[in-house]
């Protein structure tokens, strides 16, 4: 596999999460090198779930990319209400 084929683009990660977690709002970007990402996911499907369960949903959506091409993921998940409260504080 060439270097460009091995790299993961943040748009791909966003698409994978949006397809796996309907009604989600996803933002992702590289923050270091070409394999360290940060991601914010807002979804009504997170309501009533622990942070661990929310993160597991995202990791499941990213699948094999988390085992190889994504070295680090700084992940923040929110329900829509949590996001409104967070956004109002900033």
MILO-367658 format. One record per atom (N, C-alpha, C): x, y, z; residue number from 1; chain. Coordinates in pm, 1 decimal. Example, Ala and Ser with C-alpha at 12.3 -4.5 7.8 and 13.67 -1.06 7.14 Angstrom:
# residues 2
east, north, up, n, chain
1319.0, -569.0, 780.0, 1, A
1230.0, -450.0, 780.0, 1, A
1320.0, -330.0, 780.0, 1, A
1285.0, -225.0, 708.0, 2, A
1367.0, -106.0, 714.0, 2, A
1290.0, 3.0, 787.0, 2, A
***
This chain:
# residues 90
east, north, up, n, chain
83.6, -117.5, 0.0, 1, A
0.0, 0.0, 0.0, 1, A
88.3, 124.1, 0.0, 1, A
53.6, 222.7, -82.0, 2, A
134.2, 344.5, -85.4, 2, A
105.3, 431.4, 35.9, 2, A
190.8, 530.6, 56.3, 3, A
176.0, 619.9, 171.8, 3, A
41.1, 692.0, 167.7, 3, A
-1.5, 735.2, 50.4, 4, A
-128.7, 807.0, 41.2, 4, A
-246.1, 714.8, 68.2, 4, A
-237.4, 588.5, 33.9, 5, A
-344.8, 494.1, 62.1, 5, A
-353.6, 463.4, 211.5, 5, A
-241.1, 469.2, 280.9, 6, A
-239.5, 436.3, 422.8, 6, A
-288.1, 551.1, 509.8, 6, A
-279.1, 670.5, 461.3, 7, A
-323.0, 785.3, 539.8, 7, A
-474.5, 791.0, 547.7, 7, A
-521.9, 838.4, 659.4, 8, A
-665.0, 855.9, 679.6, 8, A
-693.8, 1004.2, 677.9, 8, A
-796.5, 1039.2, 611.2, 9, A
-840.6, 1177.8, 599.1, 9, A
-953.3, 1200.9, 699.4, 9, A
-957.5, 1317.5, 761.4, 10, A
-1061.7, 1345.0, 860.0, 10, A
-1201.0, 1336.6, 798.5, 10, A
-1213.5, 1366.7, 669.9, 11, A
-1344.9, 1356.0, 603.5, 11, A
-1395.1, 1212.2, 602.4, 11, A
-1303.9, 1116.8, 586.9, 12, A
-1342.1, 975.4, 590.9, 12, A
-1392.4, 938.5, 730.0, 12, A
-1322.1, 983.4, 833.3, 13, A
-1364.0, 953.0, 970.0, 13, A
-1502.2, 1012.0, 998.4, 13, A
-1523.4, 1134.3, 954.5, 14, A
-1654.1, 1198.4, 973.2, 14, A
-1762.2, 1116.5, 904.9, 14, A
-1738.9, 1079.0, 782.1, 15, A
-1836.7, 1000.9, 705.1, 15, A
-1868.2, 867.4, 772.7, 15, A
-1767.1, 799.2, 822.5, 16, A
-1788.4, 670.4, 888.6, 16, A
-1878.3, 685.4, 1011.6, 16, A
-1852.9, 788.6, 1091.7, 17, A
-1932.9, 809.8, 1212.5, 17, A
-2075.0, 851.1, 1175.7, 17, A
-2089.0, 941.9, 1079.9, 18, A
-2222.4, 986.4, 1039.8, 18, A
-2306.7, 871.4, 984.3, 18, A
-2243.5, 779.1, 913.5, 19, A
-2316.7, 664.0, 859.4, 19, A
-2357.0, 566.3, 968.7, 19, A
-2272.9, 551.8, 1068.7, 20, A
-2297.8, 454.2, 1174.2, 20, A
-2387.3, 508.0, 1285.5, 20, A
-2380.9, 639.0, 1308.9, 21, A
-2459.6, 701.4, 1416.2, 21, A
-2550.9, 805.4, 1350.8, 21, A
-2670.7, 763.6, 1311.4, 22, A
-2762.1, 855.7, 1243.2, 22, A
-2792.2, 978.5, 1328.8, 22, A
-2820.5, 1088.2, 1262.8, 23, A
-2854.8, 1215.2, 1326.6, 23, A
-2737.7, 1275.6, 1403.6, 23, A
-2617.5, 1229.9, 1377.6, 24, A
-2502.7, 1285.0, 1449.8, 24, A
-2446.2, 1405.8, 1376.1, 24, A
-2387.9, 1494.3, 1454.5, 25, A
-2309.6, 1606.3, 1401.5, 25, A
-2165.4, 1575.2, 1438.2, 25, A
-2079.0, 1570.4, 1339.2, 26, A
-1941.1, 1527.0, 1362.1, 26, A
-1844.1, 1631.1, 1307.5, 26, A
-1743.4, 1659.9, 1386.7, 27, A
-1635.3, 1746.5, 1344.3, 27, A
-1505.9, 1673.7, 1380.2, 27, A
-1413.6, 1668.4, 1286.1, 28, A
-1285.8, 1601.2, 1311.9, 28, A
-1175.0, 1674.8, 1238.3, 28, A
-1056.5, 1670.1, 1297.3, 29, A
-940.5, 1729.9, 1232.5, 29, A
-813.5, 1665.1, 1285.6, 29, A
-708.9, 1676.1, 1206.1, 30, A
-576.5, 1635.0, 1250.5, 30, A
-526.3, 1735.6, 1352.0, 30, A
-460.3, 1687.8, 1456.9, 31, A
-398.5, 1783.8, 1548.6, 31, A
-250.3, 1760.2, 1565.6, 31, A
-198.1, 1650.7, 1511.8, 32, A
-54.8, 1626.1, 1518.9, 32, A
-18.0, 1518.6, 1415.9, 32, A
84.7, 1545.6, 1339.2, 33, A
128.2, 1447.7, 1240.5, 33, A
18.1, 1415.9, 1140.8, 33, A
15.7, 1291.5, 1094.1, 34, A
-88.5, 1252.8, 999.3, 34, A
-175.6, 1139.8, 1052.5, 34, A
-165.4, 1113.7, 1184.4, 35, A
-246.8, 1005.6, 1240.1, 35, A
-298.7, 1034.3, 1381.1, 35, A
-291.6, 1159.6, 1424.5, 36, A
-345.1, 1202.1, 1554.6, 36, A
-463.7, 1296.0, 1527.9, 36, A
-581.6, 1251.7, 1563.6, 37, A
-703.4, 1325.9, 1533.7, 37, A
-773.9, 1369.1, 1660.9, 37, A
-852.8, 1476.1, 1647.4, 38, A
-948.1, 1509.7, 1751.5, 38, A
-1085.6, 1514.4, 1685.6, 38, A
-1185.8, 1471.6, 1760.4, 39, A
-1319.5, 1458.8, 1705.0, 39, A
-1422.6, 1496.8, 1809.7, 39, A
-1526.3, 1565.9, 1761.9, 40, A
-1642.0, 1597.8, 1845.9, 40, A
-1764.0, 1535.3, 1778.3, 40, A
-1842.7, 1460.5, 1856.9, 41, A
-1963.2, 1397.2, 1804.8, 41, A
-2080.1, 1435.0, 1894.7, 41, A
-2185.3, 1486.6, 1832.9, 42, A
-2307.4, 1524.3, 1903.9, 42, A
-2419.0, 1437.9, 1846.9, 42, A
-2489.8, 1366.0, 1933.5, 43, A
-2595.5, 1278.9, 1884.1, 43, A
-2704.8, 1257.6, 1987.4, 43, A
-2830.5, 1258.9, 1943.0, 44, A
-2939.0, 1224.2, 2034.7, 44, A
-2934.3, 1077.7, 2076.3, 44, A
-2863.3, 995.7, 2001.3, 45, A
-2851.6, 853.7, 2037.0, 45, A
-2763.2, 832.8, 2159.5, 45, A
-2693.0, 937.1, 2203.9, 46, A
-2609.9, 927.9, 2323.6, 46, A
-2690.2, 947.6, 2452.7, 46, A
-2812.6, 995.9, 2439.7, 47, A
-2894.7, 1021.5, 2558.8, 47, A
-2910.7, 892.4, 2638.9, 47, A
-2883.6, 901.1, 2770.0, 48, A
-2897.9, 785.9, 2858.6, 48, A
-2780.5, 689.9, 2857.2, 48, A
-2678.3, 718.4, 2775.5, 49, A
-2560.4, 630.7, 2768.6, 49, A
-2443.9, 695.8, 2843.6, 49, A
-2362.1, 613.3, 2903.9, 50, A
-2241.6, 663.8, 2970.6, 50, A
-2142.2, 713.8, 2865.4, 50, A
-2044.6, 792.5, 2909.5, 51, A
-1939.3, 837.9, 2817.7, 51, A
-1866.8, 719.0, 2756.1, 51, A
-1843.8, 616.7, 2835.3, 52, A
-1776.4, 497.0, 2783.5, 52, A
-1858.2, 435.9, 2670.3, 52, A
-1988.1, 421.8, 2690.1, 53, A
-2074.6, 363.8, 2586.6, 53, A
-2077.9, 453.3, 2462.5, 53, A
-2080.1, 584.7, 2483.1, 54, A
-2078.6, 677.6, 2370.0, 54, A
-1949.9, 661.5, 2289.1, 54, A
-1838.0, 655.8, 2358.8, 55, A
-1708.5, 640.5, 2291.7, 55, A
-1700.6, 506.0, 2220.6, 55, A
-1754.7, 402.9, 2280.0, 56, A
-1755.0, 271.2, 2215.2, 56, A
-1833.0, 275.3, 2084.1, 56, A
-1942.4, 350.9, 2080.9, 57, A
-2019.6, 365.0, 1957.6, 57, A
-1934.2, 429.1, 1847.8, 57, A
-1857.5, 530.6, 1884.4, 58, A
-1773.0, 597.9, 1786.3, 58, A
-1660.4, 505.2, 1741.4, 58, A
-1595.4, 438.4, 1836.1, 59, A
-1486.8, 346.5, 1799.7, 59, A
-1537.5, 234.7, 1708.9, 59, A
-1656.4, 186.6, 1735.9, 60, A
-1714.7, 82.4, 1650.7, 60, A
-1736.1, 136.5, 1509.4, 60, A
-1781.2, 260.3, 1499.3, 61, A
-1802.7, 321.4, 1368.0, 61, A
-1671.3, 333.8, 1290.5, 61, A
-1562.5, 362.7, 1360.5, 62, A
-1432.8, 380.3, 1294.9, 62, A
-1367.4, 247.6, 1260.9, 62, A
-1411.1, 141.6, 1325.9, 63, A
-1366.6, 6.1, 1292.3, 63, A
-1216.6, -11.3, 1287.1, 63, A
-1170.2, -72.6, 1180.5, 64, A
-1029.3, -107.0, 1165.9, 64, A
-936.1, 14.1, 1160.9, 64, A
-990.0, 130.9, 1129.2, 65, A
-905.0, 250.0, 1126.0, 65, A
-844.8, 278.4, 1263.5, 65, A
-915.3, 240.8, 1369.3, 66, A
-862.7, 262.1, 1504.6, 66, A
-751.3, 164.3, 1538.3, 66, A
-742.6, 56.4, 1465.6, 67, A
-640.0, -43.1, 1494.2, 67, A
-511.3, -21.1, 1415.2, 67, A
-512.3, 72.4, 1322.3, 68, A
-392.3, 88.2, 1242.6, 68, A
-364.1, 229.4, 1198.5, 68, A
-452.8, 285.6, 1123.2, 69, A
-425.2, 413.5, 1059.0, 69, A
-444.4, 534.4, 1150.3, 69, A
-525.8, 520.3, 1252.4, 70, A
-544.7, 629.6, 1349.4, 70, A
-466.4, 591.7, 1474.3, 70, A
-359.6, 665.5, 1499.5, 71, A
-275.5, 633.2, 1614.4, 71, A
-335.8, 686.5, 1743.9, 71, A
-394.8, 805.9, 1736.4, 72, A
-452.8, 867.3, 1856.3, 72, A
-580.9, 940.6, 1817.9, 72, A
-678.4, 934.6, 1907.4, 73, A
-804.5, 1004.2, 1886.4, 73, A
-844.5, 1073.6, 2015.8, 73, A
-846.8, 1204.5, 2011.6, 74, A
-897.3, 1284.9, 2123.6, 74, A
-1045.8, 1303.3, 2095.6, 74, A
-1128.5, 1234.3, 2171.9, 75, A
-1270.8, 1224.5, 2141.7, 75, A
-1355.1, 1292.3, 2248.6, 75, A
-1448.2, 1375.6, 2204.8, 76, A
-1546.3, 1436.8, 2294.4, 76, A
-1684.8, 1406.4, 2237.5, 76, A
-1771.4, 1352.7, 2322.7, 77, A
-1906.9, 1319.9, 2280.0, 77, A
-2007.3, 1394.9, 2366.9, 77, A
-2118.3, 1431.7, 2304.4, 78, A
-2221.7, 1508.7, 2372.8, 78, A
-2359.7, 1467.4, 2322.8, 78, A
-2457.1, 1476.3, 2410.1, 79, A
-2596.0, 1475.4, 2366.1, 79, A
-2623.3, 1617.5, 2315.9, 79, A
-2731.0, 1638.5, 2239.4, 80, A
-2760.8, 1775.7, 2196.0, 80, A
-2776.3, 1872.7, 2313.4, 80, A
-2838.9, 1829.8, 2421.0, 81, A
-2856.9, 1917.2, 2538.0, 81, A
-2722.7, 1948.5, 2603.2, 81, A
-2635.5, 1849.0, 2617.6, 82, A
-2502.4, 1873.1, 2674.6, 82, A
-2424.4, 1972.2, 2588.1, 82, A
-2437.1, 1958.0, 2457.0, 83, A
-2365.8, 2047.8, 2366.6, 83, A
-2418.8, 2190.9, 2379.7, 83, A
-2550.4, 2207.7, 2388.7, 84, A
-2608.1, 2341.7, 2407.4, 84, A
-2554.2, 2405.5, 2535.6, 84, A
-2548.5, 2326.9, 2642.5, 85, A
-2497.1, 2380.1, 2768.7, 85, A
-2348.8, 2417.1, 2756.9, 85, A
-2271.3, 2333.7, 2690.3, 86, A
-2128.9, 2359.0, 2671.8, 86, A
-2107.6, 2481.3, 2583.6, 86, A
-2182.1, 2489.4, 2474.5, 87, A
-2167.0, 2600.6, 2380.6, 87, A
-2206.1, 2732.8, 2445.5, 87, A
-2304.5, 2730.9, 2534.4, 88, A
-2347.7, 2853.5, 2601.9, 88, A
-2244.8, 2903.8, 2701.3, 88, A
-2158.9, 2816.1, 2752.2, 89, A
-2055.8, 2855.0, 2848.4, 89, A
-1937.9, 2922.9, 2780.5, 89, A
-1920.1, 2893.2, 2652.5, 90, A
-1801.8, 2944.9, 2580.8, 90, A
-1824.6, 3082.0, 2525.3, 90, A
***
